[in-house]
Each structure stands twice: as C-alpha cells, then as structure tokens.
Amino acid sequence: MGTNSKSSHQAYVTEPAGAADGEPDAPPQPPPSYQNALYLALGQGEGEGYIDPDQDPVGWYEAFAAAATQAMADAQWLDAQYGTDYVPMVKALTVQVLGDLSPEQLREIASAEGFEHPALVGMKNSAVHPLVHWLDPAYPAGIASKNKIQAVAQTRYDELAAGGTVGGMTLADLQAIEGAAKPAPPAASGAAQVGAAADVFSALGAIHEAAAAYEKVKGFHGHHGHASPEAGKAQALLALIDAENALVEAGGADPAASIPGIDGVIAGAKKSVDNAIQGTYTYQFNHQLHLLPKVGEFLGALAEHPDSTPATALLSWDSQVALLRKSTPADTREQLQTTAENRAEIAAKLAASRAALTGIYDPQGHSFDLPQDPAKLPAALDELGAAATAHYDNAAKAAYSITAAVGVHPDAVEKLAPGALTPAGNASTLTKDFRTYAKGLSVATLRETATAAGLEHAETATRAQLQNYLAAGWDKSLSRKEISAEVGAKYLAKNPGAAPAASPSSPPAAPKPVKAAAAAVKGAAAPVKGAAAPVKAGATPAAGFGAQRKNLVAALAHAGAAHAALPERLPAAEVKALTFGPGKSANIGGHHVMTLHQGSDGGTWLVKPDDTPGKWRVSADAGGSAGYAAGGLAAIPVYARTVEGHLSSVQPLIKGTSPFPEQPSAWSQADVDHLVRCQVGAWMIGDHDSKPGNLLRTAGGGLIPCDYGASFKHYGQDRLAVDYQPMEVQTAFQSMIKAHKGGKLAAGVSVNPLVAHSVIKKYEQMPDAQWRSILHETAQRGAAGDAPWTSTMRKRAAKSLGVHPSTVTAAQTAEAFLDYAVERKAGLRAAFAEFFTSAGFHAGSHLKTLGS
C-alpha cells in the first residue's frame, strides 16, 4: 500500500481444522488462509463479494490489497521453510494486476489511500506508472522508493504553487484535474486580512534573517583550524525551521483571514529553506569519517527542540529535520514518527535482552554466573542460550535498522542514549569465553549436561564436541544437528548392530496460526468455518476477471504441496550412517532395476544400482536432484551409496504419489506454471528425459520431477528448443508449448514465460563456487567413468589448454565440465528469453528486462 494508507487491511489467518479440538498436527503445509480471501477479492467465479474495479476502484483495491498482503505472508513462509523463491512471483503478479488499471483509476485509489496530488506523477508515460509501485501491497508502506514518489509529487506541487509550471501544467490545470475539491475560502474581512498579512510578512522576514545566519555557519566543518560549531550550527538550523513553521502556521491559522496566493508564498518559502539546508555539512557528516566523532554534538542540539523526543533521536539528521518542519507533508511526518517509534522499540528490546544476558555472562570480565551443581547446569545453560540468542538477534536488528539506517557513527547515538545500541559482546566471544569456562568442568559433567540438552550417545563425544554442542545453543556458526550426526556415526562405528539416533528429517512446522479477527474488506468476509473450501492445489480456477492473477492462489498451494511431500535433505554424515535391510522388487515401472529397502532410519528407500560400465549414472542422478533443488524446485533427495555390494543411487520413497496425466488438456494452470519453472531447472542440469511419466503428482496436488539419471548426458552439445529430443521422447515442457500453440490446453490455461523469472533469479543469485561445489562429484565421477558428456568436455578442455584432446586428463575434463556449468548459469536468462521469443511468446523478451 501507499505511505499513508487509510485502510486497515485485515490479515486473513485461520486456525486449521482440528487444532481447536486437540487433534494431532498434520504434516506441515503452506498456510491456506489466504485462499478464500483472495478468490473473493478478485471475483473468483462466485459472484458474491466481487467488486468491479471499473465501478468501485477504491473498494476493489481494499479487497485486493488485503488478500494480496496475506498471499505475500504465505509466500514468505513457503520460501523460509523450503528455500523456494515464490515471493518474487507474488510481486510480479501484483505489479501485473495493478498495471492493468488506467491512470485515472490509479489516481483515484491513490488519493483515497492518502497520496497527495497523484496527478503529478506518471507524467512521462513510463512503462509502469509510479503509482503501481506506491499502491503495491507486496512492498511495505514507508519504504524509500514509495516515499520518493510522494516526494516527487510534493516538489512538483510546490513548483506549481510558487507560480511555475510542470510539464506544461499550471496550478489551475492541476486543480481542474483534481476537481477543485477544496472550496474557496470565505472572503476575508479587511482587518483580519491585514492581521494575517502582517503575520506572514513578519514570518518571511524571520526566514530571510534565519537563512542568512545559517548560511554563515553551515560551511564550517570544525577542522583545518576552524572552531567546532556543531551545536551552534544546529541552533541556527532550528531557528530557520522555527521561522518556516511560523509562516506555515500564519498562512493556515485562520481560514477566514486567508490571503489569496498564500499557498504559493509558503511553497516559495519552503523552496528557499530547502535550498538553504541543501549542502549542509552535516549531510557530509554521514560520509566523512574524520567528522563522525563530533556528530553527536549536532544531533544532541537537534534533540533539544521542544518537538523532539528520545525516539526521534534515532532518526538520521535529515529525517529529524523533515519531521520538525511543518511544511513536510503530513503523511511523510507520520511515517517518520512511526519509524522513530519502531526504532525506539528495537532499542528497548536490545536493552532488555542485554540486561537478561549480562545477568548470566559478563563480557568485560569474561566470566559466567552459572551454578556449580551439575544437576542445575543444563537449565542454566538453556537460559544462557535463550538470552544470548535473543540479545544478539536484537543487536543485529539494531545494527541494521538503526545504526546503518541513521547513517552516522554509533558514537552519535551513544551520546544521546548511553548504551542503547551497544551489544554485550558477540556470539563468537561468548563461545570462546564458554570454552575457557568449560575447561574447569569435568568431561562427565559436560556429557551429563549435553545429554540433558538433547545429545544422544554423549559418552562417545569428545570434550570439544560436547562444548560445541552446548555452545550451539546461541552460536549460529555451530550446528547441533551436524555434531549429533558426527557423534552418532562414531557410536555406530563402535556398535555396528545398533540403530542410529533419530534425526529430525521432516520439514519444520508452520508458525502457530492466529485466529482471524472480523474482516474489514468491503464486499468480502474473512474465511470462517463453513465458508467455501480452499481450492485444491491441482484445480484450475474458473475463468473471469483477473483469472491469471487468481492463479496465484493455486500456484502457491501447488508449490507448497510439492515441497511438503518431501523429506529434508540429509547431511553427508547421516547418509553415510544409514544401513539398509534386504531388498524386494519395487515394481514401479522404469527401465532400470529398482528395489525397496527398509532403512535404519525407519523409512522405505528406493535403491537403483548403477549398471553403467564407468558407474557415472549415480553421480548424474544425485547431481541432477541437487541441481533442481538449487533453483528452489521440489526434487526428491538422491544420494550415492553402496548397497549389497553395488554402487547405487538411493532415495526416500515418496508415498501417496500418482502419475501425472499425459494429456495437456488435463493440466491445471498451476501445473503449467510449475512446468515452466521446472524447465529452467531441467535446462540447468541438461535433463532432456522429463516426459510426463517422469513427473509425480503428490497427495496434496503438487508436482515433483523424478528419475534424474539422464541429467548432463548431452551437456555441451544440447539445445534449448521445442524440437530438440536427444532421448527420442517429447518432454512435458515441449508438449506444454505445443499444446498452448495448438489450443489444446484446458480452457483458461496458458503458458506465461514470466513465471520462469523466480527460478532464473534463484540460480543467478547462487555464487559460481556453490554451483561448482554442487556438481563437483558429478564432474569427477563422470570424467573418470567416461560419462556420455566426457568427449565434448575433453574437446573443450583441449581447446582451452591448447593441446590435443588425447592428452587431456580426467581432472581437466571435469574442470571443463564445471566451467561449462557456470557458463550455462550465466546465460540462463538470455537463453530462456530467446527460447520463449522464438516459440512465439512476446512476453519472453520481458525476461531480460526483469533481470536488469
């Protein structure tokens, strides 16, 4: 929404069925709370609750913003839980739906939402109207980019009020556009007008004098022999602000005494004050390190103004000045005040958490107040971990939200609020001090304490592992899960017949839901028990207004259903520790021998022995799975293990799946969107065997690609094209494109190339070193095992090295493979822009724009 929204958009969050009755929690699923709300807001087929933007733009926007805000929250949850990238998809769709509104509709909505003079932005006929961003509920109110749009409108209005023109528009023209909403003030009596004029002229004179005085001191920097006038300079600036405020008050104090043209006089004066403040050396303070220690004096003087508060001291100097000036638009001042209060709350939480932590740990003395009784130590360490975690999290928020945002040295804030932003040491120092402290504890005490904290088989752990396990309670650089895996592997090595310790391999649960309050959206009620059921992940939304946007709901549910069906990927130590019982035939189709085995973790595992002479398929299978997942796509975890004497790929059996339909006419919009995203991952790993039969429908309606053994097979010589079929099968992606072009997709379903953006962006943001690391084993095993791609990569290496291919080593071939993989990642966006454009999708060219 905008910077001064007048609508209170209710977040639609409902309690899942069964929660109130004490039923056990279901497997984690993305919160479906937004579904009914968004469908009602966008007129999903029901009729009831539908608001036509052509009839009521403001009412429509209120419903849309409420529902889209909740959809953003759920997309953020999905991304946080599964490492996906669906937030950009939501953002792209909100831009798309708002972009379809006319400038007149955007202005009407923005005006209702508190935007001042909306007709003064979007005058350059840019591709995306600025008000689209200002109104976009996917971005929070008050961010710099939204405030800048309002500031541009205000600056242009000041120019008009001062008698100027903007883009050929005069103040009269603007008033005509705005409908002359403000009635003319009543005629002023002679005496009242004379009195008001006297006040105005007096205020103008004061501004002139204050500006002249300020000009004399603002250039002194307090160095090169000059005195240090920070406090005096601040007082001069405050005098100028007070003079301007007096003019604003004189101009609007008595409407009956209004002077014709007073708005122009005030606008002209405001511009003069803007010019005087511009170039103030305190602005340079933020960027000149040799001046930073003295900035506290200046800010301290600003804080002496009667309108300043302890909270406003946490704003940057220019924000403090804007807040003190009454000529600053009201919505901007309100937002600045809110920002100040939010920062004050962060500082208060930091202070409270500091007090809690320093009651146990003294960072200066490097000492701890912990009980000597081993029986009481676990609870005390839990308390220490909770206090430290809370404090250092609060310190990080303060550093980002206050110190960095203010743009000045922490010393400045320290002078105003001693200790307000100073953390009690840091997590690494605390860990170091704890290790020193722990040296005074016996190994038996450490083992007892670690066992109480959740470490199994602590009797086999070393002192260092015990200390690190305990320190991981606050130090995020340490992992209790990894330490547990190391200790468990050591225990199993000594006790081969024992079962390994249980490992939390399922995805984390969703945040505890909050019951919905009464809805405040015009024409749409919050979903309650008895309302229409949420849309199933695989369903195709009905056609109608905004059908493409309404698919947002199904897309998020679809993605969540896919990820929720998969177990968490296991660390290498846990994979190594797995043991498998005897196998039995899988009987699930496919060209390769597959058996099912009971794993020592209690799960069922699908095992596929590698029948290639060089044993390269296992690494391709595992690398393909990891490659898909690197793009935020749901992929079955695949690992390389020796089972019953054979090198095999092992993967957990995903229960409750069903075949994906062969016919494109049976595919939903969410299915097609998912295929577009999956095609990006398939191209990254060179998978040209992604036929419909290699896609699984999960119990919740999501889609998961499977069988990654053909990945990379044609790497370096393949093409991204509708007619390229090296495996002599038509991929689901090719079928999708052809069905779209031939009108054989279901009614209302279409291919949208822009859906690929979120996955492309995910790969683009991944460091090259990480991509090489993911494919390292695939490259090494493939080069040594003469995988189908080795000849191509050997020639590439030879060309790069300037030697004959016969002299290229396996290591050099593997390196060429990784170099090519990085090249493919770098050209990913351009490749798909060209692919979709060549296939006749005009929107394909916009993929390049999204990446700029």
Secondary structure, DSSP 4 states (H G I P E B T S, - for coil): --TT----PPP---PPTTGGGTPPPPSP----THHHHHHHHTT-S--TT---TTT-HHHHHHHHHHHHHHHHHHHHHHHHHH----HHHHHHHHHHHHHTS-HHHHHHHHHHTT-S-GGGSSTT--SS-HHHHHH-TTS-TT-HHHHHHHHHHHHHHHHHHTT--BTTB-HHHHHHHTT--SPPPPPPPHHHHHHHHHHHHHHHHHHHHHHHHHHHHTT--S-TT----HHHHHHHHHHHHHHHHHHHHHHHS-GGGPPTTHHHHHHHHHHHHHHHHTT-HHHHHTT-GGGGGGHHHHHHHHTTSTT--TTGGGS-HHHHHHHH-TTS-HHHHHHHHHHHHHHHHHHHHHHHHHHHHHTTEETTTTEE---SSTTTHHHHHHHHHHHHHHHHHHHHHHIIIIIHHHTS-HHHHHHHSTTTT--SS-HHHHHHHHHHHHTTS-HHHHHHHHHHTT-TTGGG--HHHHHHHHHTTT-TTS-HHHHHHHHHHHHHHH-TTSPPPP---SPPPPPPP-------BTTBPPP-TTSPPPPPTTPPPPSSTTHHHHHHHHHHHHHHHHHHTSPPPPPHHHHHH--B---EE--S-SSS--EEEEBTTS-EEEEEE--STT--HHHHHHHHHHHHHHTT------EEEEETTEEEEEEE--TT-EEPPSSGGG--HHHHHHHHHHHHHHHHTT-----GGGEEE-TTS-EEE---TTTTTTTTT---STT--TTSS--HHHHHHHHHHTT-SPTT----GGGGHHHHHHHHHS-HHHHHHHHHHHHHHHHHTT-TTHHHHHHHHHHHHTS-GGG--HHHHHHHHHHHHHHHHHTHHHHHHHHHHHTT-GGGGHHHHHT-
